[in-house]
């Protein structure tokens, strides 16, 4: 039996839809796994389970209350990103969320460097 053009278009669209759904689910699962690891790390630092961290030079320093607060914010925002990702995968929104997470990590890093420099001086 010959298929019409409409039938073939429908088949192609169906195949593409299945590919997108499978790929987006796999991508979502990988992203959720990475975000969960980030959340657990930030949350453990914020709770005080982690007392010391190492800077870029490998020097050990104590985590201050202000740094714990920054880590708590990072954990909270990571939880929001996880929640958004579980509800749906909006790539543009996810890129925005990821950029904000990176900015927050950079802020924590800057704060740690500033405090480490203050203790050395």
C-alpha positions in Angstrom: 0.0 0.0 0.0 1.3 3.4 -1.0 1.4 6.1 1.7 0.3 9.6 0.9 2.5 12.6 1.4 0.4 13.5 4.5 0.9 10.0 5.9 4.7 10.3 5.4 4.8 13.8 6.9 2.8 12.4 9.9 5.4 9.5 10.2 8.3 11.9 10.1 6.8 14.2 12.6 6.0 11.2 14.9 9.6 10.0 14.7 10.9 13.5 15.4 8.6 13.9 18.4 9.8 10.5 19.8 13.4 11.6 19.3 12.9 14.9 21.0 11.0 13.3 23.9 13.6 10.6 24.4 16.5 13.0 24.1 15.0 15.7 26.2 14.2 13.1 28.9 17.8 11.8 28.9 19.1 15.4 29.0 16.7 16.3 31.8 17.8 13.2 33.8 21.5 14.1 33.4 20.9 17.7 34.3 18.8 16.7 37.4 21.6 14.4 38.5 24.2 17.2 38.3 21.9 19.8 39.9 21.2 17.3 42.7 24.9 16.9 43.4 25.4 20.7 43.4 22.4 21.1 45.8 23.7 18.4 48.2 27.2 20.1 48.3 25.8 23.6 48.8 23.3 22.4 51.4 26.0 20.5 53.4 28.2 23.6 53.5 25.3 25.9 54.4 24.3 23.6 57.3 27.8 23.6 58.7 28.6 19.9 58.0 31.6 21.1 56.0 33.8 23.2 58.3 36.8 23.8 56.0 37.2 24.4 52.2 40.3 24.8 50.0 40.9 27.8 47.8 42.3 27.8 44.3 45.8 27.4 45.7 44.9 24.5 47.9 45.1 26.4 51.1 42.6 25.3 53.8 40.3 27.9 55.3 37.3 28.0 57.7 33.9 28.7 56.2 32.5 31.9 57.7 28.9 32.5 58.6 28.6 34.9 55.7 29.9 32.3 53.3 27.4 29.8 54.7 24.7 32.3 53.9 25.9 32.5 50.3 26.0 28.7 50.1 22.4 28.6 51.5 21.2 31.0 48.7 23.0 28.9 46.1 21.3 25.7 47.5 17.9 27.4 47.5 18.3 28.7 43.9 19.5 25.2 42.8 16.4 23.7 44.3 14.3 26.2 42.3 16.1 25.3 39.1 15.5 21.6 39.9 11.8 22.2 40.4 11.5 24.2 37.2 13.3 21.4 35.3 11.1 18.7 36.7 8.0 20.6 35.5 9.3 21.1 32.0 12.4 21.6 29.9 12.5 25.2 28.6 16.0 25.4 27.2 16.0 29.2 27.2 14.8 29.4 30.8 17.3 26.7 31.8 20.2 28.6 30.2 19.1 31.7 32.2 18.9 29.7 35.4 22.3 28.1 34.7 23.8 31.5 34.1 22.4 32.8 37.4 23.8 29.7 39.2 27.2 30.4 37.7 27.0 34.0 38.9 26.1 32.9 42.4 29.1 30.4 42.4 31.4 33.2 41.2 30.1 35.5 44.0 30.8 32.8 46.6 34.3 32.3 45.1 35.0 36.0 45.2 33.8 36.2 48.8 36.0 33.3 49.8 39.1 34.8 48.1 38.4 38.2 49.8 38.1 36.6 53.2 41.2 34.4 52.7 43.2 37.4 51.7 42.0 39.3 54.8 43.1 36.5 57.1 46.5 36.3 55.5 47.2 40.1 55.8 
